[in-house]
Amino acid sequence: MNDQDNERAIDRIDRKLGRAWSRIGGTLFALIGLAMLASALGSGDIAGHWPLLLGAAVMFSLASLAFRSRLGLSELLDDGPPGRKG
């Protein structure tokens, strides 16, 4: 194996780990959103629990963003914005 093959293998593993990390985060966000939604809908006064509904909507949007992420783990854990190498 030469250096180029090693870099490709490392990049492939990095992308898979990043995708797995995003899936775990997305699942947690979705579960938190479901719990918030169930808590708001389980109460008698839905209008009085609008912060729970708003929080559930935010959690579901974060979950959808996490599930759509295709970044590698090294890019997810980087200090700067994605795509900028410096």
C-alpha positions in Angstrom: 0.0 0.0 0.0 1.3 3.4 -0.9 0.7 6.7 0.8 -2.2 7.7 -1.5 -4.1 4.5 -0.7 -3.5 5.0 3.0 -4.9 8.6 2.8 -7.9 7.4 0.9 -8.6 4.7 3.5 -8.2 7.2 6.3 -10.5 9.7 4.6 -13.1 6.9 4.0 -13.0 5.9 7.7 -13.1 9.6 8.7 -16.3 10.1 6.7 -17.9 7.0 8.1 -17.1 8.0 11.6 -18.5 11.5 11.0 -21.7 10.1 9.5 -22.1 7.8 12.5 -21.5 10.6 14.9 -24.1 12.7 13.1 -26.6 9.9 13.2 -26.1 9.4 16.9 -26.6 13.1 17.5 -29.7 13.2 15.2 -31.2 10.3 17.0 -30.7 12.0 20.3 -32.2 15.2 19.1 -35.2 13.3 17.6 -35.8 11.5 20.9 -35.6 14.7 22.9 -38.1 16.3 20.5 -40.5 13.4 20.8 -40.3 13.6 24.6 -41.0 17.3 24.5 -43.9 16.8 22.0 -45.4 14.0 24.1 -45.2 16.1 27.2 -46.9 19.1 25.5 -49.6 17.0 23.9 -50.2 14.9 27.1 -51.1 18.0 29.1 -54.7 19.4 28.9 -53.6 22.9 28.1 -51.6 22.9 24.8 -51.6 26.7 24.5 -50.0 26.9 27.9 -47.1 24.6 26.9 -46.1 26.5 23.8 -42.4 26.5 24.9 -42.4 22.7 24.8 -43.8 22.8 21.3 -41.3 25.3 20.2 -38.5 23.3 21.7 -39.7 20.2 20.0 -39.7 22.0 16.7 -36.1 23.1 17.3 -35.0 19.6 18.2 -36.6 18.1 15.1 -34.9 20.7 12.9 -31.6 20.0 14.5 -32.2 16.3 14.0 -32.9 16.8 10.3 -29.7 18.9 10.0 -27.7 16.2 11.7 -29.1 13.4 9.5 -28.2 15.4 6.4 -24.6 16.0 7.4 -21.9 14.3 5.2 -18.9 15.8 6.9 -16.0 13.7 8.2 -15.3 13.5 11.9 -12.2 15.6 11.6 -14.2 18.4 10.0 -17.0 18.1 12.6 -14.5 18.5 15.4 -12.5 21.3 13.8 -12.5 24.8 15.3 -13.4 26.7 12.1 -16.3 26.5 9.8 -16.6 23.5 7.5 -14.7 23.6 4.2 -12.1 26.1 5.3 -8.6 24.8 5.6 -6.1 27.2 7.0 
